[in-house]
Amino acid sequence: MIEVGPYRRLIIWLVAASIISRVLYPLQVTNLLSSVAEMSADNLGNFYALAALLFVGVFFLLRWQDLHRLLLKGGNLRVKPIVRLLGLVLTLLPLFLAPLLTAHEDAPSLAVFPIFLVFWGVLLMVNPSTMKMTLPYSAVLLAATLLPFPLTSLLGEPLVGVAAVLSKLLLTATSIPYSYSSLPNPELLFYSRGGSSMILMITPFCSSLSSISVYLLLVILMHIDLRKDRSSTVKMAFFGTVALVFLNSLRIAVLAWAGYFGGPDLLMSIHGWIGYTIFVAFYAVAAFLYIKNNGPHMSIGSKNVPESEDPLAFSLPWKQSHIERSLDDD
């Protein structure tokens, strides 16, 4: 058997996945790259799926030592054939979902979906030992990427109503003159100090579901790594979601303030990135508070035990990892 080093196996994975993505899903690759280009130009607010992808990527980078150990355990083609077959299925699955992907081909998050499945599937084919480590991260990423679509239809309008009410309260508190219309979508109508008439429409896509999905993804990723007790995680998820609803209303009010004081040009110039600025700052604060919280940690057996006594607890690199134990059991 020819031994393949971990770095060579990593290169094989990246090159193979890139080529397969380009060959099988050229439209999604093109849409993904164009979305990234637009985002870097001035369109940050429309691409929450990239934030989810970046979060997962950061957690993988923090786990490089664990991933390195897994890459040393590739074995020959007879090792874990079921996992390798699953990797092939994941790689080809978007082909069978072509009607759905084509119907929403302008949605950046659905461009992420097939590309991520290819990279994950090829990784499992190249090294099936990564299955245990990558499954929870991949599952929450896919959920955070896809769930906003059905949830926008179910919860978009109620959350839009909440955002409209809160943003109106903020504008009233700062004495910004405006009028309000609720049909067909909530609208804030006002004049800038220079006399320009502006309409700020609040649609279901402004409902904060995207930012909430990314936040819940971050909380779940930290729970996977830090093994805090479920009560702490649920509280963090709940209060963070409530805070994001308010921050989304603050974002809308900031846009109105920008339009009032600086005119339509200033409003449009900050529209694409102001959401990311507010939400990323909130994510950073929430992550800091969650990590610094010294509450009890949870064992696999669902019993709350001190971290020092929990042989299965694992965490980010600044805490002792348990994954070395699980790797040896593969």
Legacy VTK file of the C-alpha trace (Angstrom):
# vtk DataFile Version 3.0
C-alpha trace
ASCII
DATASET POLYDATA
POINTS 330 float
0.000 0.000 0.000
1.285 3.454 -0.977
1.262 5.844 1.961
0.011 9.346 1.244
1.068 12.120 3.617
-1.544 14.356 5.265
-0.583 17.473 3.328
-0.639 15.631 0.027
-4.035 14.172 0.907
-5.234 17.680 1.797
-4.041 19.020 -1.564
-5.674 16.114 -3.411
-8.949 16.866 -1.649
-8.910 20.600 -2.440
-7.898 20.158 -6.072
-10.324 17.301 -6.742
-13.243 19.073 -5.063
-12.535 22.295 -6.966
-12.434 20.512 -10.325
-15.555 18.442 -9.628
-17.465 21.554 -8.485
-16.531 23.383 -11.649
-17.450 20.453 -13.903
-20.721 19.371 -12.267
-22.044 22.706 -11.002
-20.631 25.500 -13.199
-23.664 27.763 -12.722
-23.480 27.578 -8.927
-19.716 28.178 -8.951
-20.199 31.214 -11.181
-22.982 32.561 -8.962
-20.899 31.983 -5.851
-17.863 33.785 -7.242
-19.951 36.675 -8.571
-21.694 37.006 -5.198
-18.337 37.173 -3.434
-17.197 39.841 -5.906
-20.373 41.862 -5.316
-19.986 41.467 -1.584
-16.429 42.732 -1.639
-17.530 45.661 -3.772
-20.495 46.879 -1.716
-23.081 44.180 -1.119
-22.237 42.510 2.165
-25.730 42.402 3.559
-27.144 39.899 1.032
-24.750 37.035 1.633
-25.321 35.609 5.089
-24.452 32.103 3.831
-20.815 33.176 3.435
-20.764 34.176 7.115
-21.955 30.679 8.041
-19.299 29.159 5.794
-16.599 31.346 7.322
-17.632 30.381 10.862
-17.358 26.676 10.050
-14.034 27.289 8.305
-12.655 29.078 11.368
-13.686 26.210 13.636
-11.978 23.763 11.288
-8.804 25.865 11.324
-8.885 25.902 15.118
-9.087 22.115 14.912
-6.155 21.752 12.522
-4.225 19.429 14.858
-7.206 17.104 15.083
-7.761 17.261 11.323
-4.069 16.566 10.772
-4.310 13.381 12.843
-7.346 12.315 10.848
-5.560 12.896 7.555
-2.895 10.453 8.702
-5.516 7.714 8.907
-6.753 7.613 5.322
-5.986 3.940 4.736
-6.597 2.087 1.477
-9.820 2.005 -0.528
-11.162 -0.934 1.495
-11.278 1.186 4.668
-14.787 2.455 5.532
-16.401 1.798 2.109
-19.839 2.891 3.375
-18.509 6.334 4.302
-16.749 6.642 0.940
-20.018 5.719 -0.796
-21.817 8.358 1.267
-19.244 10.890 0.092
-20.023 9.981 -3.518
-23.760 10.357 -2.871
-23.249 13.796 -1.297
-21.135 14.887 -4.255
-23.817 13.886 -6.787
-26.891 14.792 -4.715
-27.253 18.381 -6.058
-27.605 16.951 -9.576
-30.924 15.443 -8.510
-31.966 18.761 -6.958
-31.310 20.719 -10.146
-34.914 22.019 -10.505
-34.785 23.531 -7.009
-31.343 25.044 -7.540
-32.305 26.447 -10.939
-35.526 27.975 -9.607
-33.480 29.926 -7.030
-30.298 30.366 -9.028
-29.970 33.997 -7.916
-29.826 33.021 -4.226
-26.204 33.014 -2.977
-26.982 30.583 -0.153
-28.170 27.955 -2.633
-24.931 28.445 -4.533
-23.091 27.506 -1.324
-25.186 24.351 -0.857
-23.934 22.205 -3.802
-20.359 23.458 -3.566
-20.165 22.608 0.119
-21.657 19.153 -0.483
-18.983 18.488 -3.103
-16.132 19.511 -0.803
-17.569 17.510 2.072
-18.314 14.483 -0.114
-14.868 14.440 -1.699
-13.284 14.778 1.752
-15.178 11.680 2.908
-14.083 9.785 -0.194
-10.449 10.795 0.213
-10.419 10.301 3.976
-13.476 8.627 5.542
-11.968 8.986 9.023
-13.043 12.658 8.974
-16.718 11.644 9.111
-17.076 11.853 12.898
-15.414 15.250 13.124
-17.119 16.906 10.135
-20.685 15.601 10.534
-21.939 17.986 13.258
-20.315 21.035 11.661
-21.655 20.167 8.226
-25.155 19.444 9.514
-25.532 22.788 11.277
-24.031 24.654 8.310
-26.507 23.096 5.888
-29.369 23.810 8.273
-28.325 27.449 8.714
-27.985 27.823 4.940
-31.263 26.223 3.882
-33.745 26.819 6.722
-34.164 30.594 6.149
-35.988 29.833 2.877
-39.029 28.069 4.397
-38.813 30.120 7.600
-39.023 33.383 5.659
-42.379 32.276 4.276
-43.633 31.276 7.737
-42.106 33.914 10.009
-40.942 36.663 7.661
-44.050 38.824 7.797
-44.521 38.674 11.617
-40.870 39.570 12.177
-41.140 42.366 9.617
-44.035 43.775 11.631
-41.947 43.665 14.810
-38.997 45.316 13.035
-41.245 48.056 11.675
-42.743 48.841 15.091
-39.355 48.938 16.848
-37.704 51.049 14.131
-40.629 53.493 14.298
-40.118 53.823 18.047
-36.410 54.525 17.541
-37.091 57.170 14.894
-39.778 58.801 17.027
-37.419 58.900 20.014
-34.868 60.836 17.935
-37.464 63.233 16.450
-36.887 62.206 12.835
-39.981 63.271 10.839
-41.477 60.403 8.842
-44.731 58.829 7.733
-45.584 55.144 7.741
-47.453 52.857 5.385
-48.115 49.179 6.028
-49.423 48.034 2.621
-48.325 45.936 0.840
-45.107 45.950 2.910
-44.203 48.287 5.777
-42.633 51.477 4.436
-40.997 54.448 6.062
-41.456 57.626 4.017
-39.380 60.688 4.849
-37.420 63.602 3.411
-33.723 64.146 3.793
-32.450 67.435 5.159
-31.538 68.283 1.577
-35.150 67.829 0.448
-34.878 64.413 -1.251
-37.920 62.183 -0.912
-37.137 58.609 0.163
-39.023 55.387 0.817
-37.464 52.707 3.014
-39.329 49.452 2.356
-39.152 46.662 4.964
-39.619 43.305 3.221
-39.558 39.732 4.618
-35.892 39.590 3.617
-35.325 42.354 6.195
-36.843 40.188 8.926
-33.492 39.276 10.581
-34.009 35.536 9.940
-30.689 35.332 8.118
-28.703 36.901 10.947
-30.557 34.759 13.489
-29.726 31.603 11.502
-26.031 32.479 11.458
-26.117 33.274 15.185
-27.775 29.972 16.064
-25.169 28.233 13.908
-22.421 29.925 15.938
-24.055 28.964 19.241
-24.414 25.328 18.164
-20.799 25.209 16.971
-19.608 26.557 20.320
-21.842 24.089 22.156
-20.319 21.229 20.144
-16.828 22.383 21.078
-17.263 23.656 24.624
-19.871 21.125 25.801
-21.675 23.637 27.991
-24.838 22.373 29.621
-27.947 22.623 27.484
-29.561 25.199 29.764
-26.741 27.704 29.185
-26.843 27.123 25.447
-30.630 27.469 25.198
-30.556 30.704 27.212
-27.778 32.061 25.000
-29.734 31.145 21.879
-32.997 32.658 23.136
-31.697 35.965 24.478
-29.377 36.341 21.489
-32.292 35.865 19.103
-34.307 38.534 20.939
-31.315 40.881 20.829
-30.887 40.315 17.083
-34.513 41.246 16.439
-33.866 44.555 18.195
-30.524 45.072 16.438
-32.203 44.497 13.094
-34.672 47.260 13.949
-31.719 49.438 14.950
-30.164 48.712 11.541
-33.324 49.935 9.802
-33.375 53.056 11.962
-29.687 53.730 11.183
-30.491 53.537 7.470
-33.293 56.035 7.950
-31.016 58.342 9.942
-28.381 58.083 7.196
-30.981 58.976 4.579
-32.291 61.881 6.629
-28.901 63.441 7.401
-26.932 62.407 4.302
-29.470 61.850 1.573
-30.126 58.817 -0.648
-26.471 58.410 -1.661
-25.341 57.865 1.935
-28.263 55.528 2.613
-27.421 53.341 -0.360
-23.690 53.387 0.363
-24.105 51.908 3.855
-27.083 49.655 3.091
-24.906 46.751 1.961
-22.551 46.598 4.942
-24.202 48.179 7.985
-25.973 44.923 8.845
-22.764 42.912 8.801
-21.045 45.526 10.969
-23.747 45.370 13.635
-24.315 41.623 13.532
-20.666 40.557 13.409
-19.916 42.800 16.386
-22.800 41.142 18.223
-21.569 37.655 17.267
-18.119 38.497 18.640
-19.524 39.761 21.953
-21.869 36.776 22.283
-19.052 34.310 21.549
-16.813 36.019 24.121
-19.517 35.852 26.802
-20.327 32.225 26.010
-16.682 31.156 26.125
-15.943 33.096 29.324
-18.997 31.696 31.090
-17.728 29.183 33.638
-20.992 27.280 33.885
-21.150 23.476 34.037
-20.144 21.382 31.064
-22.121 18.470 29.691
-20.995 14.916 29.227
-22.143 12.685 26.407
-24.358 10.872 28.895
-26.345 14.091 29.456
-25.217 14.364 33.087
-23.892 17.701 34.235
-20.440 17.164 35.658
-17.486 19.477 36.229
-15.296 19.869 33.176
-12.279 18.396 34.938
-14.223 15.197 35.637
-15.743 14.826 32.196
-13.511 12.509 30.140
-15.525 13.167 26.980
-15.637 16.960 27.099
-13.811 18.667 24.284
-13.276 22.256 23.305
-11.395 24.777 21.264
-7.571 24.760 21.372
-7.334 26.879 24.527
-9.022 24.042 26.455
-8.149 20.353 26.582
-9.585 18.392 23.660
-11.228 15.007 23.931
-11.232 14.318 20.258
-7.891 12.525 20.474
-9.698 9.785 22.365
-12.417 9.459 19.758
-9.954 9.432 16.870
-8.255 6.362 18.228
-11.576 4.535 18.306
-12.184 4.877 14.537
LINES 1 331
330 0 1 2 3 4 5 6 7 8 9 10 11 12 13 14 15 16 17 18 19 20 21 22 23 24 25 26 27 28 29 30 31 32 33 34 35 36 37 38 39 40 41 42 43 44 45 46 47 48 49 50 51 52 53 54 55 56 57 58 59 60 61 62 63 64 65 66 67 68 69 70 71 72 73 74 75 76 77 78 79 80 81 82 83 84 85 86 87 88 89 90 91 92 93 94 95 96 97 98 99 100 101 102 103 104 105 106 107 108 109 110 111 112 113 114 115 116 117 118 119 120 121 122 123 124 125 126 127 128 129 130 131 132 133 134 135 136 137 138 139 140 141 142 143 144 145 146 147 148 149 150 151 152 153 154 155 156 157 158 159 160 161 162 163 164 165 166 167 168 169 170 171 172 173 174 175 176 177 178 179 180 181 182 183 184 185 186 187 188 189 190 191 192 193 194 195 196 197 198 199 200 201 202 203 204 205 206 207 208 209 210 211 212 213 214 215 216 217 218 219 220 221 222 223 224 225 226 227 228 229 230 231 232 233 234 235 236 237 238 239 240 241 242 243 244 245 246 247 248 249 250 251 252 253 254 255 256 257 258 259 260 261 262 263 264 265 266 267 268 269 270 271 272 273 274 275 276 277 278 279 280 281 282 283 284 285 286 287 288 289 290 291 292 293 294 295 296 297 298 299 300 301 302 303 304 305 306 307 308 309 310 311 312 313 314 315 316 317 318 319 320 321 322 323 324 325 326 327 328 329
